[in-house]
Amino acid sequence: MERQRRPKIKKQTFGEGSRDAELPYHIELKREMFSSLDRVLEELTLKCQQLHALAEKYAFLIPLNRLDDKYKCQIA
């Protein structure tokens, strides 16, 4: 009775990806560009949300009477 051998399977490390299904260069380039754009848009959205939250937090510092056109300054 012969012993059957199992084929060795190499464990993939993170970021190595699948080697069986390599994409053509132009598709891989497009995928990388879109993923970069997604990251940039995500960062911009986050920064805008943080800026908006900061503006709401310190909104009390803006004198509302200066924003009103009918307001007349009286120094007396």
C-alpha positions in Angstrom: 0.0 0.0 0.0 1.6 3.2 -1.2 1.2 6.4 0.7 -0.4 9.3 -1.4 1.2 12.6 -1.3 -0.7 15.8 -1.0 0.4 18.7 -3.2 2.1 21.5 -1.2 0.2 24.8 -1.1 2.2 27.9 -0.4 0.6 30.2 2.0 0.2 33.7 0.6 1.3 36.7 2.6 -0.7 39.8 2.8 -0.6 41.9 -0.4 0.7 39.1 -2.6 -2.6 38.6 -4.2 -3.7 35.7 -6.4 -1.1 34.8 -9.0 -3.6 32.7 -11.0 -5.8 35.5 -12.2 -3.4 38.3 -13.2 -5.1 41.1 -15.0 -3.9 42.8 -18.2 -1.7 45.9 -17.6 -4.3 48.5 -18.7 -7.0 47.0 -16.5 -4.7 46.8 -13.5 -3.6 50.4 -14.1 -7.3 51.6 -14.3 -8.0 49.7 -11.1 -5.1 51.3 -9.3 -6.1 54.8 -10.5 -9.7 54.4 -9.4 -8.6 53.1 -6.0 -6.3 56.1 -5.6 -9.1 58.5 -6.6 -11.4 56.8 -4.0 -8.8 57.3 -1.3 -8.4 61.0 -2.2 -12.2 61.6 -2.3 -12.5 59.8 1.1 -9.8 62.0 2.6 -11.4 65.2 1.2 -14.8 64.2 2.5 -13.4 63.5 5.9 -11.5 66.9 6.0 -14.7 68.7 4.9 -16.7 67.0 7.6 -14.1 67.9 10.2 -14.0 71.5 9.0 -17.8 71.7 9.2 -17.8 70.3 12.7 -15.2 72.9 13.7 -17.2 75.7 12.2 -20.3 74.6 14.0 -18.4 74.3 17.3 -17.1 77.9 17.1 -20.1 79.5 15.4 -20.8 81.6 18.5 -17.7 83.7 17.7 -19.2 85.2 14.6 -21.2 88.3 15.5 -24.6 87.9 13.8 -25.3 91.7 13.8 -22.5 92.2 11.3 -24.2 89.8 8.9 -27.5 91.7 9.0 -27.8 94.5 6.3 -30.3 96.5 8.4 -28.0 96.7 11.4 -26.6 100.2 12.0 -23.6 100.5 14.3 -24.2 102.9 17.1 -21.2 104.0 19.1 -22.5 105.9 22.0 
